[in-house]
Amino acid sequence: MTAAEPVTATDLNDRLDALGIGPDQKVAVAVSGGADSLCLALLAAACRPTVCLTVDHGLRAEAAAEAASVGRLFAAKGIPHVILEWTGDKPEANIQALAREARYRLMADWCRTNGIDCLLTGHHQDDQAETLLLRLARGSGVYGLAAMAPVSGTPDGQALPRIARPFLDVAKTRLVATLQARGIEWAEDPSNSSLAYDRVRARAMLANPPLDGLTAERLADTAKRLRRSREALEYYERQWLREAARLRPEGHAFLNPDRLDGAPEDTVLRGLAGLCRTVGGNTYVPRVEKTERLLDALMSPEFAGQTLDGVQFVPQTSGSILLVRELAAIEAPRVVRAADVWDNRFDISLEGDIAGLKIGALGEKGWAELVAKWPEARDVGLPHVVRLTLPALFDRDRLRAVPHLGYSDRRDLVVRLAPKWLTLSKK
């Protein structure tokens, strides 16, 4: 067997240039201490201004020591390194997925706070192949089977920082060879060898494939072709959305039911899933089986309403269908911050004295207080079910402001709201 060829800093520099990441752009690198991310970090530091981020999940007793060990390695090489801690209660089920969400959230928040627009990850060719197998086993369609994109927004749907994956067509053996050539040791997470996890079993199958040609390289190439197919489908999905839906700045949308059978079924299903994700402030679109049942219900002459993933679909007397956030699913009232995200649907900034202020849905009680203070609120042209879902500011139990309606009894307070979504078809 031919020895794997190490990756060089020049290789990475060319890949970053191709992704639009210039030589003077500061980048953060997600570093677990494993071979993939460690290789990426060392090469990135040789060709870009680099800071490395390690998340201590607190799931294993050894995690803090491992993060500190990574920090010592970078300190010896003069590379800035930051350890981020995942605090609070930890999950007992679906641990890997929830830890991944927490990891990206912590790193993305740090990047935004520190003005870094690009986060590099060490995903490689083997990761592409394993992901394809896992999603195939779950019955995913083209969207799920498509390869990871070289550049994307964060998993929570925000555009910045961009997540860049420069090693997607590089075999893991080359990354390992790079560290071996430099005499650098790396850590192995015990979970990476535990057959309790589906991904580890997929990795073991690729190491001893039951069929000729079932290799990581070939599966990664297949995933890349499916990515091109997905991009074509997304093009038509965007066209359908422009014709079928109107998204409103208050967080709801109107759907034209006449467009439900005016395009290929898959296009309509993906459009509905994207709308549901957007209006619901969800990280992911609903499963295709649920979306198929929704479409069947929407096209029924007896359709009287339905809820999916925290979004209500409500028929209107005008003939359109209202999509609105389900009141019971909205984030519970909590203390508001000067720069905030509410219900994963709105970016909020406040100027002035915010001490004691909480943010939550207006609700029936808040609406009653509002019309008692400002009867003209009844004339605002919004469906009542939408009014109840609007973000409102409270001081103890007293209503102080409803920014979308232009109401505030705090002249010293400036509130700015912006919908969190950037595009309806964002996945």
C-alpha positions as CSV (number, residue, x, y, z in Angstrom):
1,M,0.0,0.0,0.0
2,T,1.4,3.4,-1.0
3,A,2.0,5.7,1.9
4,A,-0.3,8.7,2.2
5,E,1.1,12.0,1.1
6,P,1.1,14.7,3.8
7,V,-0.9,17.9,3.2
8,T,1.2,21.1,3.1
9,A,0.5,24.7,4.1
10,T,0.6,25.6,0.4
11,D,-2.1,23.0,-0.3
12,L,-4.3,24.6,2.3
13,N,-3.5,28.1,1.2
14,D,-4.7,27.3,-2.3
15,R,-7.9,25.7,-1.0
16,L,-8.7,28.7,1.2
17,D,-8.0,31.1,-1.8
18,A,-10.5,29.0,-3.8
19,L,-13.1,29.4,-1.1
20,G,-12.7,33.2,-1.1
21,I,-10.7,33.4,2.2
22,G,-7.9,35.8,1.5
23,P,-4.4,35.7,2.9
24,D,-5.1,38.5,5.4
25,Q,-8.4,37.3,6.6
26,K,-8.4,36.2,10.3
27,V,-9.9,32.8,10.8
28,A,-10.9,30.6,13.7
29,V,-10.3,26.9,13.6
30,A,-12.5,24.4,15.5
31,V,-10.0,22.1,17.3
32,S,-11.0,19.0,19.2
33,G,-7.4,17.7,19.6
34,G,-8.0,14.9,17.1
35,A,-5.8,14.4,14.0
36,D,-8.2,16.2,11.6
37,S,-8.7,19.4,13.4
38,L,-5.1,19.5,14.7
39,C,-3.7,19.2,11.2
40,L,-6.0,21.9,9.9
41,A,-5.0,24.3,12.8
42,L,-1.3,23.9,12.3
43,L,-1.5,24.4,8.6
44,A,-3.9,27.3,8.9
45,A,-1.6,29.1,11.3
46,A,1.1,28.9,8.7
47,C,-0.9,30.7,6.0
48,R,-3.6,32.8,7.8
49,P,-4.0,34.9,11.0
50,T,-5.4,32.1,13.1
51,V,-7.0,31.6,16.5
52,C,-8.0,28.1,17.6
53,L,-11.2,27.2,19.6
54,T,-11.6,24.1,21.7
55,V,-14.9,23.3,23.4
56,D,-14.9,21.4,26.7
57,H,-18.2,19.7,26.7
58,G,-17.8,18.5,30.3
59,L,-19.1,15.1,29.3
60,R,-15.9,13.2,30.3
61,A,-13.7,13.7,33.3
62,E,-10.6,13.8,31.0
63,A,-12.0,16.5,28.7
64,A,-10.7,19.5,30.6
65,A,-7.2,18.1,30.7
66,E,-7.3,17.2,27.0
67,A,-8.3,20.8,26.1
68,A,-5.5,22.1,28.3
69,S,-3.0,19.8,26.6
70,V,-4.1,21.2,23.2
71,G,-3.6,24.7,24.6
72,R,-0.1,23.9,25.6
73,L,0.8,22.6,22.2
74,F,-0.4,25.8,20.6
75,A,1.2,28.0,23.2
76,A,4.6,26.3,22.3
77,K,4.0,27.2,18.7
78,G,2.8,30.7,19.4
79,I,-0.7,30.0,18.1
80,P,-3.6,31.8,20.0
81,H,-6.0,29.3,21.6
82,V,-9.3,29.7,23.5
83,I,-11.1,27.0,25.5
84,L,-14.9,27.4,25.6
85,E,-17.0,25.5,28.2
86,W,-20.4,24.0,27.7
87,T,-22.0,24.6,31.1
88,G,-25.4,23.6,32.5
89,D,-27.2,20.3,32.5
90,K,-26.0,17.7,30.0
91,P,-28.3,15.4,28.0
92,E,-28.7,11.7,28.7
93,A,-29.9,10.8,25.2
94,N,-28.9,11.9,21.7
95,I,-25.7,13.0,23.2
96,Q,-23.5,13.4,20.1
97,A,-26.0,15.5,18.2
98,L,-26.7,17.8,21.1
99,A,-23.0,18.2,21.9
100,R,-22.5,19.1,18.2
101,E,-25.2,21.8,18.4
102,A,-23.7,23.2,21.6
103,R,-20.2,23.2,20.1
104,Y,-21.2,25.1,17.0
105,R,-23.3,27.6,19.1
106,L,-20.4,28.3,21.5
107,M,-17.8,28.8,18.7
108,A,-20.2,30.8,16.5
109,D,-21.1,33.1,19.3
110,W,-17.4,33.6,20.2
111,C,-16.6,34.4,16.5
112,R,-19.4,37.0,16.3
113,T,-18.3,38.6,19.6
114,N,-14.7,38.8,18.4
115,G,-15.3,40.0,14.8
116,I,-14.2,36.8,13.1
117,D,-16.3,36.0,10.0
118,C,-14.9,32.5,9.1
119,L,-14.7,29.3,11.2
120,L,-12.7,26.4,9.7
121,T,-13.5,22.8,10.4
122,G,-11.5,19.7,9.7
123,H,-14.3,17.7,7.9
124,H,-12.7,15.5,5.3
125,Q,-13.5,12.9,2.6
126,D,-14.2,10.1,5.0
127,D,-16.7,12.2,6.9
128,Q,-18.6,12.8,3.6
129,A,-18.8,9.1,3.0
130,E,-19.9,8.2,6.5
131,T,-22.6,10.9,6.5
132,L,-23.9,9.6,3.2
133,L,-24.2,6.1,4.6
134,L,-25.9,7.3,7.8
135,R,-28.5,9.3,5.9
136,L,-29.1,6.6,3.4
137,A,-30.0,4.3,6.3
138,R,-32.4,6.9,7.6
139,G,-34.2,7.1,4.2
140,S,-33.0,10.6,3.3
141,G,-33.7,12.0,-0.2
142,V,-31.4,14.1,-2.4
143,Y,-31.3,17.0,0.1
144,G,-30.1,14.8,3.0
145,L,-27.7,12.6,0.9
146,A,-26.0,15.6,-0.7
147,A,-22.4,16.3,0.4
148,M,-21.5,18.9,3.0
149,A,-21.0,22.3,1.3
150,P,-17.4,23.7,1.2
151,V,-18.8,26.9,2.7
152,S,-22.1,27.4,4.6
153,G,-23.8,29.4,7.3
154,T,-23.9,28.1,10.8
155,P,-26.3,25.3,11.8
156,D,-28.6,27.8,13.5
157,G,-29.2,29.4,10.0
158,Q,-27.1,32.6,10.5
159,A,-24.9,33.7,7.6
160,L,-21.9,34.6,9.9
161,P,-19.5,33.3,10.7
162,R,-19.2,31.3,7.5
163,I,-18.3,27.6,8.2
164,A,-15.5,26.6,5.7
165,R,-14.4,23.0,5.1
166,P,-11.3,23.0,3.0
167,F,-10.5,19.3,3.4
168,L,-13.7,17.8,2.0
169,D,-11.9,16.0,-0.8
170,V,-8.9,15.0,1.3
171,A,-8.6,11.5,2.8
172,K,-8.1,11.3,6.5
173,T,-5.0,9.2,6.0
174,R,-3.3,12.3,4.5
175,L,-4.2,14.4,7.5
176,V,-2.7,11.7,9.8
177,A,0.4,11.5,7.7
178,T,0.9,15.2,8.0
179,L,1.0,15.0,11.8
180,Q,3.2,11.9,11.7
181,A,5.7,13.7,9.4
182,R,5.9,16.5,12.0
183,G,6.2,14.2,15.0
184,I,3.0,15.5,16.5
185,E,0.7,13.3,18.6
186,W,-3.0,13.7,18.8
187,A,-5.8,12.7,21.1
188,E,-8.5,10.1,20.3
189,D,-12.0,10.5,21.8
190,P,-13.0,7.1,23.1
191,S,-16.4,7.6,21.6
192,N,-14.8,7.4,18.2
193,S,-14.1,3.7,18.7
194,S,-17.4,2.8,20.4
195,L,-19.7,0.7,18.3
196,A,-22.6,2.1,20.3
197,Y,-22.6,5.0,17.8
198,D,-23.9,4.6,14.2
199,R,-21.1,6.7,12.8
200,V,-18.5,4.4,14.2
201,R,-20.2,1.4,12.7
202,A,-20.4,3.1,9.4
203,R,-16.6,3.9,9.6
204,A,-15.9,0.2,10.4
205,M,-17.9,-0.9,7.4
206,L,-16.0,1.4,5.1
207,A,-12.7,0.0,6.5
208,N,-13.9,-3.5,5.4
209,P,-16.5,-2.8,2.6
210,P,-18.9,-5.7,1.8
211,L,-18.9,-4.7,-1.9
212,D,-16.0,-3.8,-4.2
213,G,-16.0,-0.1,-4.9
214,L,-17.8,0.8,-1.7
215,T,-15.0,3.2,-0.7
216,A,-14.9,6.5,1.1
217,E,-13.6,8.2,-2.1
218,R,-16.3,6.9,-4.3
219,L,-19.1,7.6,-1.8
220,A,-17.8,11.1,-1.3
221,D,-17.8,11.6,-5.1
222,T,-21.5,10.4,-5.1
223,A,-22.3,12.9,-2.4
224,K,-20.7,15.7,-4.4
225,R,-22.9,14.8,-7.4
226,L,-26.0,14.8,-5.2
227,R,-24.9,18.3,-4.0
228,R,-25.2,19.5,-7.6
229,S,-28.6,17.9,-7.9
230,R,-29.7,19.6,-4.6
231,E,-28.6,23.0,-5.9
232,A,-30.7,22.5,-9.0
233,L,-33.7,21.6,-6.8
234,E,-33.2,24.6,-4.6
235,Y,-33.2,26.9,-7.6
236,Y,-36.8,25.7,-8.5
237,E,-37.8,25.8,-4.8
238,R,-36.9,29.5,-4.6
239,Q,-38.9,30.2,-7.7
240,W,-41.9,28.4,-6.2
241,L,-41.6,30.3,-2.9
242,R,-41.6,33.6,-4.7
243,E,-44.9,32.7,-6.4
244,A,-46.6,30.9,-3.6
245,A,-45.7,32.6,-0.3
246,R,-45.5,36.1,1.3
247,L,-43.3,36.3,4.4
248,R,-44.2,39.2,6.7
249,P,-41.7,41.1,9.0
250,E,-43.9,40.3,12.0
251,G,-42.9,36.7,11.6
252,H,-45.8,35.1,9.8
253,A,-46.5,34.1,6.2
254,F,-49.3,33.7,3.8
255,L,-49.5,30.7,1.4
256,N,-51.4,30.6,-1.8
257,P,-53.1,27.2,-1.9
258,D,-53.5,27.4,-5.7
259,R,-49.7,26.9,-6.0
260,L,-49.7,23.6,-4.1
261,D,-50.2,21.6,-7.3
262,G,-48.5,24.1,-9.6
263,A,-45.0,22.5,-9.4
264,P,-43.4,19.1,-8.9
265,E,-44.4,17.6,-5.6
266,D,-40.8,17.5,-4.3
267,T,-40.4,21.2,-5.0
268,V,-43.6,21.9,-3.1
269,L,-42.6,19.7,-0.2
270,R,-39.2,21.4,0.2
271,G,-40.9,24.8,-0.1
272,L,-43.3,23.9,2.7
273,A,-40.5,22.5,4.8
274,G,-38.5,25.7,4.4
275,L,-41.4,27.9,5.3
276,C,-42.1,25.8,8.4
277,R,-38.5,26.1,9.4
278,T,-38.5,29.9,8.9
279,V,-41.8,30.7,10.6
280,G,-41.0,28.3,13.4
281,G,-37.5,29.5,14.0
282,N,-36.4,25.9,13.8
283,T,-32.8,24.7,13.2
284,Y,-33.9,22.0,10.9
285,V,-36.8,21.4,8.5
286,P,-39.4,18.8,9.5
287,R,-39.0,15.2,8.4
288,V,-40.3,14.5,4.9
289,E,-43.0,12.1,6.1
290,K,-44.5,14.8,8.3
291,T,-44.3,17.3,5.4
292,E,-46.0,14.8,3.1
293,R,-48.9,14.5,5.6
294,L,-49.1,18.3,5.8
295,L,-49.4,18.7,2.0
296,D,-52.1,16.0,1.9
297,A,-54.1,17.9,4.5
298,L,-53.5,21.3,2.9
299,M,-54.9,20.1,-0.4
300,S,-58.0,18.5,1.2
301,P,-61.3,20.5,0.6
302,E,-62.0,19.9,4.3
303,F,-58.8,21.5,5.5
304,A,-59.5,23.3,8.8
305,G,-56.0,23.8,10.1
306,Q,-53.0,21.9,11.3
307,T,-49.8,22.3,13.3
308,L,-46.3,21.1,12.4
309,D,-43.0,21.8,14.3
310,G,-44.4,24.7,16.2
311,V,-46.1,26.4,13.2
312,Q,-49.9,26.7,12.8
313,F,-51.4,26.5,9.3
314,V,-54.7,28.4,9.5
315,P,-57.1,28.8,6.5
316,Q,-58.3,32.4,6.0
317,T,-61.6,33.7,4.6
318,S,-59.6,35.3,1.8
319,G,-58.7,31.8,0.6
320,S,-55.0,32.0,1.6
321,I,-53.4,30.0,4.4
322,L,-51.8,31.7,7.3
323,L,-48.6,30.3,8.8
324,V,-47.9,31.6,12.3
325,R,-45.8,30.5,15.2
326,E,-47.6,28.3,17.7
327,L,-48.1,30.4,20.8
328,A,-47.5,27.4,23.1
329,A,-44.2,26.6,21.4
330,I,-42.7,30.1,21.8
331,E,-39.7,30.7,24.1
332,A,-40.8,31.3,27.7
333,P,-40.5,34.9,29.1
334,R,-36.9,35.7,30.2
335,V,-34.6,38.6,31.0
336,V,-33.7,40.5,27.8
337,R,-30.2,41.4,26.8
338,A,-29.0,44.5,25.0
339,A,-28.1,42.4,22.0
340,D,-30.4,39.4,21.8
341,V,-32.0,36.7,19.7
342,W,-35.6,36.0,20.6
343,D,-37.3,32.6,19.9
344,N,-34.6,32.0,17.3
345,R,-36.7,34.3,15.0
346,F,-35.7,37.9,15.6
347,D,-32.5,39.7,16.2
348,I,-33.0,42.4,18.8
349,S,-31.0,45.4,20.0
350,L,-31.9,47.7,22.8
351,E,-30.5,51.1,23.9
352,G,-31.4,52.6,27.3
353,D,-32.0,51.2,30.8
354,I,-33.1,47.6,30.4
355,A,-32.8,46.6,34.0
356,G,-35.7,44.4,35.1
357,L,-37.1,44.0,31.5
358,K,-38.2,40.6,30.3
359,I,-39.1,39.6,26.8
360,G,-41.8,37.2,25.8
361,A,-44.8,36.7,23.5
362,L,-47.5,39.3,23.9
363,G,-50.2,36.7,24.6
364,E,-53.8,37.2,25.5
365,K,-53.0,38.9,28.8
366,G,-50.6,41.3,27.2
367,W,-53.1,42.0,24.4
368,A,-55.8,42.9,26.9
369,E,-53.4,45.3,28.7
370,L,-52.4,46.8,25.4
371,V,-55.9,47.6,24.2
372,A,-56.8,49.0,27.6
373,K,-53.9,51.5,27.3
374,W,-54.1,52.0,23.6
375,P,-57.5,51.1,22.1
376,E,-56.3,51.9,18.5
377,A,-54.3,48.7,18.7
378,R,-57.4,46.9,17.5
379,D,-57.1,48.7,14.2
380,V,-53.7,47.2,13.4
381,G,-54.2,45.0,10.4
382,L,-52.8,41.8,11.8
383,P,-54.7,38.5,12.4
384,H,-55.3,38.2,16.1
385,V,-53.4,34.9,16.3
386,V,-50.4,36.8,14.9
387,R,-50.7,39.6,17.5
388,L,-50.5,37.1,20.3
389,T,-47.1,35.9,19.0
390,L,-45.4,39.3,18.7
391,P,-42.3,39.9,21.0
392,A,-43.2,42.2,23.8
393,L,-41.2,43.8,26.7
394,F,-42.5,43.5,30.3
395,D,-41.4,45.0,33.6
396,R,-42.5,42.4,36.1
397,D,-46.0,41.8,34.8
398,R,-46.5,45.2,33.3
399,L,-46.4,45.6,29.6
400,R,-43.9,48.2,28.5
401,A,-43.4,47.9,24.7
402,V,-44.6,46.0,21.6
403,P,-42.1,47.0,19.0
404,H,-43.9,45.7,15.9
405,L,-46.9,47.7,16.8
406,G,-45.0,50.9,17.6
407,Y,-46.2,50.9,21.2
408,S,-43.9,51.8,24.1
409,D,-44.4,53.7,27.3
410,R,-40.6,53.9,27.8
411,R,-39.4,57.0,26.0
412,D,-35.9,56.3,27.2
413,L,-35.8,53.0,25.5
414,V,-34.9,52.3,21.8
415,V,-35.8,48.8,20.5
416,R,-34.7,47.5,17.0
417,L,-36.1,44.3,15.6
418,A,-35.0,42.4,12.5
419,P,-36.2,39.0,11.2
420,K,-33.5,36.5,11.8
421,W,-33.9,34.6,8.5
422,L,-32.0,35.7,5.4
423,T,-33.7,33.6,2.7
424,L,-36.7,31.4,2.6
425,S,-34.8,28.5,1.1
426,K,-32.0,28.4,3.7
427,K,-31.5,24.9,5.0
